[in-house]
């Protein structure tokens, strides 16, 4: 079977993925998948004998070159091999190299335990309790090293393996063989192993076939794997959007009904996942997939409850614009500030709440707006643990939306000196594109004012006239204590 699979790989891997597949390739790929994947509903890993059926691709038949791999990753691989341990490059790094993309980072898996890895590298630190990992530090670059995972079902050690009643893995530190490790990974396209000792690729799960066909396929029985780690549902849509692939129907089917399992994930972890989802360079496509599979609500309940059937509310229009702008910036190599992203995404829910509080409580709009900022961020932070350094910037951007219309006298110059003026101005422009009218005119005014010379700026300010007095709430008279009588 391995000979047939290698012949298939040789004949078809270097062709375009969009090219029609021949019947022989289809039959071989389907046969390999039947052998490599688990029986539906079994939830069990393949036996170690499955390694006899692994597809081993020699260097001449794949496009991965050591020149494209981090020197530090190669150092780690070589040292582990020299010490007598198996070690492979694995995961997204291998996947991206096969797709001729530049990997963001390089992960390694090995037969060495975390403690054995630490003995080999002085620049190593062990992290994680749920998943014990070794981080090997090379200045700003971190090479992550994980020990081959085994099946947790066979372990009686509660310190190594622990599972909640929902099926979620609380600890997964049972070690095994490379074959077990391959079937413990999430998706077939992430279960490809590159050896620096003989430059071969190893495919246990049909990942090369899925990579060529553009399919995101979960390894094993989907519901069991999602219950083990609900974040896999988010990873499925992220990879589909990022790589331009389709989620296998069997992999996609359970996602909407299991989406609420994300409520069991710590908010700090969901915050990190949200950044990956929205700042991948394909944030808008990811957002659409999240809505399709009902994954947006568990992360952003403040936003999701305001969705409309037609997707044409001001909130949804702004959401689309800010994600598309973010994608363009990232694709052109520019940096993005997550504070701006969150400020724009939550703007219309904030405004709606502020109006509601003003009507119900009798507060001025400015006081209601301040209270609504607190409530909106508090609710959002219950699902995503947004750090205070970001929420403070979000507040600045929001407060400036209220101040930008008040630009008479010296106020315009003071506003331009604010550290978050540019971000607030960008949000104002996006709002103007959606709401039009006076708001769009205000955005154009600020655009012209920033580019004008001093004389033109004075003329623009004079044409505004006097600023109307802001209505103030009457103060309560101060109570005076009577003076003591002599």
Helices and strands as residue ranges (DSSP letters): H 2-12, H 23-36, G 48-53, E 55-57, G 59-61, G 66-68, H 71-82, E 87-90, H 92-98, E 107-110, H 114-120, E 124-127, E 133-138, E 141-147, G 152-154, E 161-163, E 169-172, H 178-184, G 188-190, E 192-194, E 201-203, H 207-213, E 215-216, H 222-228, H 231-243, E 246-247, H 249-253, H 255-258, G 259-264, H 267-278, H 283-292, H 296-299, H 301-304, H 314-331, H 338-345, H 347-361, H 365-381, H 388-403, H 411-416, H 421-435, H 437-451, H 454-462
